[in-house]
Amino acid sequence: MVHSYKLRYNFKNQYKELTMCDFNNLSDEDKKIYHNKLLQSANSFGGKNFFLQLLEAIRETKPHPLTAANSEFSIELGNIKWNKVIFNDKLQLLLKARVNESKQDNLLPDKDEKNYKKILNVVRTLKPIVFHVKPANKEDGSGFYFQAFDIIDENKTKLNPLFDAIFFCSVETVKKALNYEPK
């Protein structure tokens, strides 16, 4: 069974200003949600160790794996495939916008900001992309899939926490989230 992970728990009213990478500063409730989603994903890829090895390989790869011309990142334990090439200029804009997401509680800047149209274009370009994560051996799990963004409404977009964790957060932060013990 393939899973799609989006933190959809009444986003409009409850989504916190912090992102996955701010794990230490999240509420216990949010930590539990992120922990469960990451653990479910890890278990679909062979467990925590396999999942963390995938993330370490992603962090070590230069240039960033998202810009791979074949829209794929592979290691011995499995792979991630996506359905559209992501160019470096889009990735760089996403990285810049990502820094401000937790401050403004929105990946999109205010409409009067000079970079609004560029960031909106990045969101429109990357939104349809689906990332499929599959272990090399079927016995290790069924894999899972996700998209880069959670569109809250026409004016608010957030990075999907799973996308953020897999491609950007430190491996230590993800490890902390995976090993979190709910209170």
Backbone as JSON Lines, residues from 0, in Angstrom:
{"i":0,"aa":"M","n":[0.84,-1.19,0.0],"ca":[0.0,0.0,0.0],"c":[0.87,1.24,0.0]}
{"i":1,"aa":"V","n":[0.58,2.18,-0.85],"ca":[1.35,3.42,-0.93],"c":[0.61,4.5,-0.17]}
{"i":2,"aa":"H","n":[1.34,5.3,0.59],"ca":[0.73,6.33,1.43],"c":[1.09,7.72,0.94]}
{"i":3,"aa":"S","n":[0.17,8.64,1.09],"ca":[0.44,10.05,0.84],"c":[0.39,10.75,2.19]}
{"i":4,"aa":"Y","n":[1.38,11.55,2.48],"ca":[1.42,12.21,3.77],"c":[1.32,13.7,3.62]}
{"i":5,"aa":"K","n":[0.27,14.21,4.16],"ca":[0.1,15.65,4.26],"c":[-0.49,15.9,5.63]}
{"i":6,"aa":"L","n":[0.1,16.81,6.35],"ca":[-0.47,17.13,7.65],"c":[-1.7,17.97,7.4]}
{"i":7,"aa":"R","n":[-2.85,17.31,7.41],"ca":[-4.11,17.99,7.14],"c":[-5.0,17.85,8.36]}
{"i":8,"aa":"Y","n":[-4.73,18.6,9.36],"ca":[-5.59,18.56,10.53],"c":[-6.13,19.96,10.75]}
{"i":9,"aa":"N","n":[-7.07,20.33,9.89],"ca":[-7.7,21.65,9.94],"c":[-6.64,22.75,9.9]}
{"i":10,"aa":"F","n":[-5.88,22.76,8.84],"ca":[-4.77,23.7,8.69],"c":[-5.18,25.15,8.93]}
{"i":11,"aa":"K","n":[-6.3,25.55,8.4],"ca":[-6.67,26.97,8.46],"c":[-6.74,27.48,9.89]}
{"i":12,"aa":"N","n":[-7.09,26.61,10.82],"ca":[-7.25,27.07,12.19],"c":[-6.11,26.67,13.11]}
{"i":13,"aa":"Q","n":[-5.4,25.59,12.79],"ca":[-4.47,25.07,13.77],"c":[-3.03,24.97,13.3]}
{"i":14,"aa":"Y","n":[-2.72,25.16,12.04],"ca":[-1.34,24.97,11.59],"c":[-0.44,25.99,12.27]}
{"i":15,"aa":"K","n":[0.58,25.52,12.9],"ca":[1.46,26.39,13.67],"c":[2.44,27.13,12.77]}
{"i":16,"aa":"E","n":[3.02,28.18,13.32],"ca":[3.95,28.99,12.54],"c":[5.3,28.32,12.36]}
{"i":17,"aa":"L","n":[5.57,27.26,13.11],"ca":[6.86,26.61,13.04],"c":[6.85,25.51,11.99]}
{"i":18,"aa":"T","n":[8.02,25.21,11.45],"ca":[8.14,24.17,10.44],"c":[8.75,22.93,11.05]}
{"i":19,"aa":"M","n":[8.78,21.88,10.26],"ca":[9.37,20.61,10.67],"c":[10.79,20.8,11.2]}
{"i":20,"aa":"C","n":[11.55,21.66,10.58],"ca":[12.95,21.85,10.95],"c":[13.11,22.61,12.27]}
{"i":21,"aa":"D","n":[12.03,23.16,12.79],"ca":[12.03,23.83,14.1],"c":[11.54,22.86,15.17]}
{"i":22,"aa":"F","n":[11.86,21.6,15.03],"ca":[11.25,20.54,15.85],"c":[11.33,20.82,17.35]}
{"i":23,"aa":"N","n":[12.46,21.29,17.85],"ca":[12.61,21.53,19.29],"c":[11.61,22.55,19.82]}
{"i":24,"aa":"N","n":[11.17,23.46,18.97],"ca":[10.28,24.53,19.41],"c":[8.8,24.23,19.19]}
{"i":25,"aa":"L","n":[8.49,23.07,18.65],"ca":[7.1,22.7,18.4],"c":[6.4,22.29,19.69]}
{"i":26,"aa":"S","n":[5.09,22.39,19.67],"ca":[4.3,21.91,20.81],"c":[4.39,20.39,20.85]}
{"i":27,"aa":"D","n":[4.06,19.81,22.0],"ca":[4.08,18.35,22.12],"c":[3.12,17.7,21.12]}
{"i":28,"aa":"E","n":[1.99,18.35,20.9],"ca":[1.01,17.82,19.95],"c":[1.59,17.78,18.53]}
{"i":29,"aa":"D","n":[2.24,18.87,18.13],"ca":[2.84,18.91,16.79],"c":[4.0,17.94,16.68]}
{"i":30,"aa":"K","n":[4.81,17.83,17.73],"ca":[5.92,16.87,17.72],"c":[5.39,15.45,17.5]}
{"i":31,"aa":"K","n":[4.29,15.14,18.16],"ca":[3.69,13.81,18.03],"c":[3.21,13.58,16.59]}
{"i":32,"aa":"I","n":[2.6,14.58,15.99],"ca":[2.11,14.47,14.6],"c":[3.28,14.25,13.65]}
{"i":33,"aa":"Y","n":[4.33,15.08,13.77],"ca":[5.5,14.92,12.89],"c":[6.17,13.57,13.12]}
{"i":34,"aa":"H","n":[6.3,13.19,14.39],"ca":[6.9,11.9,14.73],"c":[6.15,10.77,14.03]}
{"i":35,"aa":"N","n":[4.84,10.77,14.17],"ca":[4.03,9.69,13.58],"c":[4.14,9.65,12.06]}
{"i":36,"aa":"K","n":[4.1,10.8,11.41],"ca":[4.2,10.84,9.95],"c":[5.58,10.37,9.48]}
{"i":37,"aa":"L","n":[6.63,10.84,10.15],"ca":[7.97,10.42,9.76],"c":[8.19,8.93,10.03]}
{"i":38,"aa":"L","n":[7.7,8.47,11.17],"ca":[7.86,7.05,11.5],"c":[7.11,6.18,10.51]}
{"i":39,"aa":"Q","n":[5.92,6.58,10.14],"ca":[5.14,5.84,9.14],"c":[5.89,5.8,7.81]}
{"i":40,"aa":"S","n":[6.47,6.92,7.42],"ca":[7.25,6.98,6.18],"c":[8.48,6.11,6.28]}
{"i":41,"aa":"A","n":[9.2,6.21,7.38],"ca":[10.41,5.41,7.59],"c":[10.09,3.92,7.53]}
{"i":42,"aa":"N","n":[9.0,3.53,8.17],"ca":[8.62,2.12,8.17],"c":[8.22,1.63,6.79]}
{"i":43,"aa":"S","n":[7.76,2.53,5.94],"ca":[7.41,2.18,4.56],"c":[8.65,2.1,3.66]}
{"i":44,"aa":"F","n":[9.81,2.46,4.24],"ca":[11.06,2.44,3.49],"c":[12.09,1.5,4.13]}
{"i":45,"aa":"G","n":[11.65,0.65,5.05],"ca":[12.57,-0.3,5.64],"c":[12.97,0.0,7.07]}
{"i":46,"aa":"G","n":[12.41,1.05,7.64],"ca":[12.7,1.38,9.03],"c":[13.51,2.65,9.19]}
{"i":47,"aa":"K","n":[13.73,3.03,10.43],"ca":[14.42,4.29,10.74],"c":[15.82,4.35,10.13]}
{"i":48,"aa":"N","n":[16.59,3.26,10.28],"ca":[17.97,3.28,9.8],"c":[18.05,3.46,8.29]}
{"i":49,"aa":"F","n":[17.23,2.73,7.54],"ca":[17.23,2.87,6.08],"c":[16.83,4.29,5.69]}
{"i":50,"aa":"F","n":[15.8,4.8,6.36],"ca":[15.29,6.15,6.06],"c":[16.38,7.2,6.34]}
{"i":51,"aa":"L","n":[17.05,7.08,7.47],"ca":[18.12,8.04,7.8],"c":[19.3,7.92,6.84]}
{"i":52,"aa":"Q","n":[19.59,6.71,6.38],"ca":[20.66,6.54,5.4],"c":[20.29,7.23,4.08]}
{"i":53,"aa":"L","n":[19.03,7.16,3.71],"ca":[18.56,7.86,2.52],"c":[18.78,9.36,2.67]}
{"i":54,"aa":"L","n":[18.39,9.91,3.83],"ca":[18.54,11.35,4.07],"c":[20.01,11.76,4.08]}
{"i":55,"aa":"E","n":[20.86,10.95,4.69],"ca":[22.29,11.27,4.71],"c":[22.86,11.29,3.3]}
{"i":56,"aa":"A","n":[22.44,10.34,2.48],"ca":[22.91,10.3,1.08],"c":[22.44,11.54,0.32]}
{"i":57,"aa":"I","n":[21.22,11.97,0.58],"ca":[20.69,13.18,-0.07],"c":[21.54,14.38,0.33]}
{"i":58,"aa":"R","n":[21.85,14.52,1.64],"ca":[22.62,15.67,2.12],"c":[24.03,15.69,1.55]}
{"i":59,"aa":"E","n":[24.61,14.51,1.31],"ca":[25.98,14.42,0.81],"c":[26.08,14.65,-0.69]}
{"i":60,"aa":"T","n":[25.0,14.55,-1.41],"ca":[25.03,14.64,-2.87],"c":[25.08,16.09,-3.33]}
{"i":61,"aa":"K","n":[26.03,16.37,-4.2],"ca":[26.18,17.69,-4.81],"c":[26.22,17.49,-6.32]}
{"i":62,"aa":"P","n":[25.56,18.28,-7.13],"ca":[24.58,19.29,-6.74],"c":[23.37,18.64,-6.08]}
{"i":63,"aa":"H","n":[22.48,19.46,-5.55],"ca":[21.32,18.97,-4.83],"c":[20.55,17.96,-5.68]}
{"i":64,"aa":"P","n":[20.16,16.83,-5.11],"ca":[19.46,15.79,-5.88],"c":[18.18,16.24,-6.57]}
{"i":65,"aa":"L","n":[17.52,17.25,-6.04],"ca":[16.29,17.72,-6.68],"c":[16.52,18.24,-8.1]}
{"i":66,"aa":"T","n":[17.75,18.6,-8.42],"ca":[18.04,19.13,-9.75],"c":[18.52,18.05,-10.72]}
{"i":67,"aa":"A","n":[18.41,16.79,-10.33],"ca":[18.84,15.69,-11.2],"c":[18.07,15.71,-12.51]}
{"i":68,"aa":"A","n":[18.79,15.62,-13.6],"ca":[18.17,15.68,-14.94],"c":[17.21,14.52,-15.19]}
{"i":69,"aa":"N","n":[17.46,13.37,-14.54],"ca":[16.59,12.21,-14.73],"c":[15.46,12.14,-13.7]}
{"i":70,"aa":"S","n":[15.32,13.18,-12.88],"ca":[14.26,13.25,-11.87],"c":[14.24,12.01,-10.97]}
{"i":71,"aa":"E","n":[15.42,11.63,-10.53],"ca":[15.53,10.44,-9.7],"c":[16.75,10.54,-8.8]}
{"i":72,"aa":"F","n":[16.61,9.99,-7.6],"ca":[17.74,9.87,-6.68],"c":[17.74,8.44,-6.18]}
{"i":73,"aa":"S","n":[18.86,7.74,-6.39],"ca":[18.92,6.32,-6.03],"c":[20.11,6.04,-5.12]}
{"i":74,"aa":"I","n":[19.86,5.15,-4.16],"ca":[20.94,4.56,-3.37],"c":[20.66,3.06,-3.35]}
{"i":75,"aa":"E","n":[21.58,2.3,-2.79],"ca":[21.42,0.84,-2.77],"c":[20.12,0.41,-2.09]}
{"i":76,"aa":"L","n":[19.67,1.18,-1.1],"ca":[18.49,0.81,-0.32],"c":[17.16,1.16,-0.99]}
{"i":77,"aa":"G","n":[17.19,2.02,-2.0],"ca":[15.96,2.4,-2.67],"c":[16.12,3.68,-3.47]}
{"i":78,"aa":"N","n":[14.99,4.29,-3.84],"ca":[15.09,5.5,-4.65],"c":[13.9,6.43,-4.41]}
{"i":79,"aa":"I","n":[14.09,7.64,-4.9],"ca":[13.02,8.64,-4.95],"c":[12.92,9.06,-6.42]}
{"i":80,"aa":"K","n":[11.73,9.02,-6.95],"ca":[11.49,9.47,-8.33],"c":[10.43,10.54,-8.3]}
{"i":81,"aa":"W","n":[10.53,11.47,-9.24],"ca":[9.5,12.49,-9.39],"c":[9.25,12.72,-10.85]}
{"i":82,"aa":"N","n":[8.15,13.38,-11.15],"ca":[7.65,13.41,-12.53],"c":[7.97,14.68,-13.32]}
{"i":83,"aa":"K","n":[8.92,15.48,-12.85],"ca":[9.26,16.69,-13.6],"c":[10.65,17.17,-13.17]}
{"i":84,"aa":"V","n":[11.43,17.62,-14.12],"ca":[12.76,18.15,-13.82],"c":[12.61,19.46,-13.04]}
{"i":85,"aa":"I","n":[13.43,19.62,-12.02],"ca":[13.44,20.85,-11.22],"c":[14.76,21.56,-11.51]}
{"i":86,"aa":"F","n":[14.68,22.75,-12.04],"ca":[15.89,23.48,-12.39],"c":[16.46,24.21,-11.18]}
{"i":87,"aa":"N","n":[17.77,24.4,-11.2],"ca":[18.47,24.99,-10.07],"c":[17.93,26.36,-9.68]}
{"i":88,"aa":"D","n":[17.53,27.18,-10.63],"ca":[17.02,28.51,-10.28],"c":[15.75,28.41,-9.43]}
{"i":89,"aa":"K","n":[14.9,27.43,-9.73],"ca":[13.68,27.22,-8.93],"c":[14.05,26.72,-7.53]}
{"i":90,"aa":"L","n":[15.02,25.83,-7.47],"ca":[15.46,25.31,-6.17],"c":[16.04,26.44,-5.32]}
{"i":91,"aa":"Q","n":[16.84,27.31,-5.9],"ca":[17.43,28.41,-5.14],"c":[16.36,29.37,-4.62]}
{"i":92,"aa":"L","n":[15.36,29.65,-5.43],"ca":[14.24,30.5,-4.98],"c":[13.47,29.82,-3.85]}
{"i":93,"aa":"L","n":[13.27,28.52,-3.97],"ca":[12.57,27.77,-2.92],"c":[13.36,27.82,-1.61]}
{"i":94,"aa":"L","n":[14.66,27.66,-1.69],"ca":[15.5,27.71,-0.49],"c":[15.42,29.07,0.19]}
{"i":95,"aa":"K","n":[15.39,30.13,-0.6],"ca":[15.27,31.48,-0.03],"c":[13.89,31.68,0.62]}
{"i":96,"aa":"A","n":[12.85,31.23,-0.05],"ca":[11.49,31.39,0.48],"c":[11.3,30.55,1.74]}
{"i":97,"aa":"R","n":[11.92,29.4,1.77],"ca":[11.82,28.47,2.9],"c":[12.31,29.1,4.19]}
{"i":98,"aa":"V","n":[13.35,29.91,4.1],"ca":[13.93,30.56,5.28],"c":[12.89,31.46,5.97]}
{"i":99,"aa":"N","n":[12.06,32.11,5.17],"ca":[11.08,33.05,5.72],"c":[9.75,32.42,6.09]}
{"i":100,"aa":"E","n":[9.55,31.15,5.73],"ca":[8.24,30.52,5.94],"c":[7.8,30.55,7.4]}
{"i":101,"aa":"S","n":[8.67,30.18,8.32],"ca":[8.22,30.13,9.71],"c":[8.01,31.53,10.29]}
{"i":102,"aa":"K","n":[8.73,32.51,9.8],"ca":[8.55,33.89,10.28],"c":[7.2,34.45,9.87]}
{"i":103,"aa":"Q","n":[6.81,34.2,8.61],"ca":[5.57,34.79,8.1],"c":[4.42,33.79,8.06]}
{"i":104,"aa":"D","n":[4.65,32.56,8.52],"ca":[3.63,31.51,8.54],"c":[3.05,31.26,7.15]}
{"i":105,"aa":"N","n":[3.9,31.41,6.15],"ca":[3.47,31.27,4.76],"c":[4.71,31.22,3.89]}
{"i":106,"aa":"L","n":[4.74,30.29,2.95],"ca":[5.86,30.24,2.01],"c":[5.81,31.44,1.07]}
{"i":107,"aa":"L","n":[4.59,31.87,0.75],"ca":[4.41,33.01,-0.15],"c":[4.64,34.32,0.6]}
{"i":108,"aa":"P","n":[5.44,35.2,0.04],"ca":[5.58,36.53,0.66],"c":[4.32,37.36,0.43]}
{"i":109,"aa":"D","n":[4.25,38.51,1.07],"ca":[3.13,39.42,0.83],"c":[3.08,39.77,-0.65]}
{"i":110,"aa":"K","n":[1.87,40.01,-1.15],"ca":[1.69,40.3,-2.58],"c":[2.44,41.54,-3.04]}
{"i":111,"aa":"D","n":[2.72,42.47,-2.14],"ca":[3.44,43.68,-2.55],"c":[4.97,43.52,-2.49]}
{"i":112,"aa":"E","n":[5.45,42.39,-2.04],"ca":[6.9,42.13,-2.04],"c":[7.37,41.93,-3.47]}
{"i":113,"aa":"K","n":[8.6,42.36,-3.75],"ca":[9.09,42.28,-5.13],"c":[9.32,40.84,-5.6]}
{"i":114,"aa":"N","n":[9.55,39.91,-4.68],"ca":[9.78,38.53,-5.1],"c":[8.51,37.66,-5.09]}
{"i":115,"aa":"Y","n":[7.36,38.27,-4.84],"ca":[6.1,37.52,-4.74],"c":[5.84,36.69,-6.01]}
{"i":116,"aa":"K","n":[5.93,37.32,-7.17],"ca":[5.62,36.61,-8.42],"c":[6.59,35.47,-8.68]}
{"i":117,"aa":"K","n":[7.85,35.67,-8.33],"ca":[8.86,34.62,-8.54],"c":[8.55,33.41,-7.65]}
{"i":118,"aa":"I","n":[8.23,33.66,-6.39],"ca":[7.93,32.57,-5.47],"c":[6.63,31.88,-5.86]}
{"i":119,"aa":"L","n":[5.63,32.66,-6.26],"ca":[4.37,32.08,-6.73],"c":[4.62,31.18,-7.94]}
{"i":120,"aa":"N","n":[5.49,31.6,-8.83],"ca":[5.84,30.81,-10.0],"c":[6.51,29.5,-9.59]}
{"i":121,"aa":"V","n":[7.37,29.55,-8.58],"ca":[8.0,28.32,-8.07],"c":[6.94,27.37,-7.54]}
{"i":122,"aa":"V","n":[6.0,27.89,-6.77],"ca":[4.93,27.06,-6.22],"c":[4.1,26.46,-7.35]}
{"i":123,"aa":"R","n":[3.74,27.25,-8.33],"ca":[2.95,26.73,-9.46],"c":[3.71,25.69,-10.26]}
{"i":124,"aa":"T","n":[5.03,25.86,-10.36],"ca":[5.85,24.92,-11.1],"c":[6.02,23.6,-10.35]}
{"i":125,"aa":"L","n":[6.25,23.68,-9.06],"ca":[6.56,22.48,-8.28],"c":[5.32,21.78,-7.7]}
{"i":126,"aa":"K","n":[4.22,22.47,-7.59],"ca":[3.02,21.9,-6.96],"c":[2.57,20.59,-7.6]}
{"i":127,"aa":"P","n":[2.54,20.46,-8.92],"ca":[2.05,19.2,-9.5],"c":[3.01,18.01,-9.35]}
{"i":128,"aa":"I","n":[4.23,18.26,-8.93],"ca":[5.22,17.18,-8.85],"c":[4.88,16.24,-7.7]}
{"i":129,"aa":"V","n":[4.91,14.94,-8.0],"ca":[4.69,13.91,-7.0],"c":[6.0,13.14,-6.83]}
{"i":130,"aa":"F","n":[6.42,13.0,-5.58],"ca":[7.65,12.29,-5.25],"c":[7.28,10.89,-4.76]}
{"i":131,"aa":"H","n":[7.84,9.86,-5.4],"ca":[7.59,8.47,-5.03],"c":[8.86,7.92,-4.39]}
{"i":132,"aa":"V","n":[8.75,7.44,-3.18],"ca":[9.89,6.87,-2.45],"c":[9.64,5.38,-2.32]}
{"i":133,"aa":"K","n":[10.59,4.59,-2.82],"ca":[10.42,3.13,-2.78],"c":[11.71,2.46,-2.32]}
{"i":134,"aa":"P","n":[11.56,1.48,-1.42],"ca":[12.74,0.7,-1.03],"c":[13.13,-0.25,-2.17]}
{"i":135,"aa":"A","n":[14.4,-0.65,-2.2],"ca":[14.87,-1.55,-3.25],"c":[14.2,-2.92,-3.15]}
{"i":136,"aa":"N","n":[13.96,-3.39,-1.93],"ca":[13.33,-4.69,-1.71],"c":[11.91,-4.49,-1.21]}
{"i":137,"aa":"K","n":[10.97,-5.15,-1.84],"ca":[9.56,-5.02,-1.44],"c":[9.33,-5.46,0.0]}
{"i":138,"aa":"E","n":[10.16,-6.37,0.49],"ca":[10.01,-6.84,1.87],"c":[10.28,-5.72,2.88]}
{"i":139,"aa":"D","n":[11.0,-4.69,2.46],"ca":[11.34,-3.58,3.36],"c":[10.21,-2.58,3.53]}
{"i":140,"aa":"G","n":[9.21,-2.66,2.7],"ca":[8.08,-1.75,2.81],"c":[7.47,-1.45,1.47]}
{"i":141,"aa":"S","n":[6.34,-0.78,1.52],"ca":[5.6,-0.48,0.29],"c":[5.97,0.85,-0.33]}
{"i":142,"aa":"G","n":[6.74,1.67,0.38],"ca":[7.07,3.0,-0.11],"c":[5.94,3.97,0.2]}
{"i":143,"aa":"F","n":[6.13,5.18,-0.25],"ca":[5.13,6.22,-0.02],"c":[5.34,7.33,-1.04]}
{"i":144,"aa":"Y","n":[4.41,8.25,-1.11],"ca":[4.55,9.38,-2.01],"c":[4.06,10.64,-1.32]}
{"i":145,"aa":"F","n":[4.49,11.78,-1.86],"ca":[4.12,13.08,-1.29],"c":[4.35,14.16,-2.33]}
{"i":146,"aa":"Q","n":[3.83,15.35,-2.04],"ca":[4.07,16.51,-2.88],"c":[4.86,17.54,-2.07]}
{"i":147,"aa":"A","n":[5.37,18.56,-2.74],"ca":[6.22,19.54,-2.08],"c":[5.46,20.5,-1.18]}
{"i":148,"aa":"F","n":[4.22,20.8,-1.51],"ca":[3.5,21.85,-0.8],"c":[2.15,21.39,-0.29]}
{"i":149,"aa":"D","n":[1.69,22.08,0.73],"ca":[0.31,22.01,1.19],"c":[-0.28,23.37,0.91]}
{"i":150,"aa":"I","n":[-1.23,23.41,-0.01],"ca":[-1.91,24.66,-0.34],"c":[-3.05,24.82,0.65]}
{"i":151,"aa":"I","n":[-2.96,25.81,1.51],"ca":[-3.97,26.03,2.54],"c":[-5.17,26.76,1.92]}
{"i":152,"aa":"D","n":[-4.89,27.84,1.23],"ca":[-5.91,28.56,0.46],"c":[-5.16,29.36,-0.61]}
{"i":153,"aa":"E","n":[-5.86,30.21,-1.33],"ca":[-5.22,30.9,-2.47],"c":[-4.1,31.86,-2.04]}
{"i":154,"aa":"N","n":[-4.08,32.23,-0.78],"ca":[-3.05,33.16,-0.3],"c":[-2.03,32.52,0.63]}
{"i":155,"aa":"K","n":[-2.22,31.25,0.97],"ca":[-1.33,30.62,1.94],"c":[-0.88,29.25,1.47]}
{"i":156,"aa":"T","n":[0.43,29.07,1.45],"ca":[1.05,27.82,1.05],"c":[2.14,27.48,2.06]}
{"i":157,"aa":"K","n":[2.23,26.21,2.42],"ca":[3.25,25.75,3.35],"c":[4.03,24.62,2.69]}
{"i":158,"aa":"L","n":[5.31,24.49,3.05],"ca":[6.06,23.33,2.6],"c":[5.48,22.1,3.28]}
{"i":159,"aa":"N","n":[5.33,21.03,2.53],"ca":[4.91,19.78,3.12],"c":[6.02,19.35,4.08]}
{"i":160,"aa":"P","n":[5.69,19.07,5.35],"ca":[6.73,18.72,6.33],"c":[7.57,17.51,5.92]}
{"i":161,"aa":"L","n":[6.99,16.57,5.21],"ca":[7.75,15.41,4.76],"c":[8.76,15.8,3.69]}
{"i":162,"aa":"F","n":[8.35,16.65,2.76],"ca":[9.25,17.17,1.73],"c":[10.4,17.93,2.4]}
{"i":163,"aa":"D","n":[10.07,18.77,3.37],"ca":[11.07,19.54,4.1],"c":[12.05,18.61,4.82]}
{"i":164,"aa":"A","n":[11.52,17.59,5.48],"ca":[12.37,16.66,6.23],"c":[13.29,15.87,5.31]}
{"i":165,"aa":"I","n":[12.76,15.38,4.21],"ca":[13.56,14.54,3.32],"c":[14.65,15.33,2.6]}
{"i":166,"aa":"F","n":[14.34,16.53,2.15],"ca":[15.3,17.24,1.32],"c":[16.07,18.38,2.0]}
{"i":167,"aa":"F","n":[15.6,18.89,3.14],"ca":[16.23,20.09,3.66],"c":[16.62,20.07,5.14]}
{"i":168,"aa":"C","n":[15.79,19.55,6.02],"ca":[16.1,19.58,7.45],"c":[17.37,18.78,7.73]}
{"i":169,"aa":"S","n":[18.03,19.12,8.82],"ca":[19.22,18.37,9.18],"c":[18.82,16.94,9.53]}
{"i":170,"aa":"V","n":[19.72,16.0,9.29],"ca":[19.46,14.61,9.6],"c":[19.26,14.47,11.11]}
{"i":171,"aa":"E","n":[19.98,15.24,11.89],"ca":[19.83,15.21,13.35],"c":[18.41,15.59,13.78]}
{"i":172,"aa":"T","n":[17.85,16.61,13.15],"ca":[16.48,17.03,13.46],"c":[15.49,15.92,13.13]}
{"i":173,"aa":"V","n":[15.65,15.3,11.98],"ca":[14.75,14.21,11.56],"c":[14.91,13.03,12.52]}
{"i":174,"aa":"K","n":[16.14,12.75,12.91],"ca":[16.39,11.66,13.85],"c":[15.69,11.94,15.19]}
{"i":175,"aa":"K","n":[15.77,13.19,15.63],"ca":[15.09,13.59,16.86],"c":[13.57,13.37,16.75]}
{"i":176,"aa":"A","n":[13.03,13.75,15.6],"ca":[11.59,13.58,15.38],"c":[11.21,12.1,15.33]}
{"i":177,"aa":"L","n":[12.03,11.3,14.69],"ca":[11.75,9.86,14.6],"c":[11.8,9.2,15.97]}
{"i":178,"aa":"N","n":[12.72,9.65,16.82],"ca":[12.9,9.02,18.13],"c":[12.1,9.7,19.25]}
{"i":179,"aa":"Y","n":[11.32,10.68,18.89],"ca":[10.51,11.41,19.88],"c":[9.56,10.44,20.59]}
{"i":180,"aa":"E","n":[9.47,10.57,21.88],"ca":[8.53,9.76,22.65],"c":[7.45,10.67,23.2]}
{"i":181,"aa":"P","n":[6.23,10.51,22.65],"ca":[5.13,11.38,23.1],"c":[4.92,11.29,24.6]}
{"i":182,"aa":"K","n":[4.57,12.44,25.18],"ca":[4.35,12.5,26.63],"c":[2.93,12.12,26.98]}
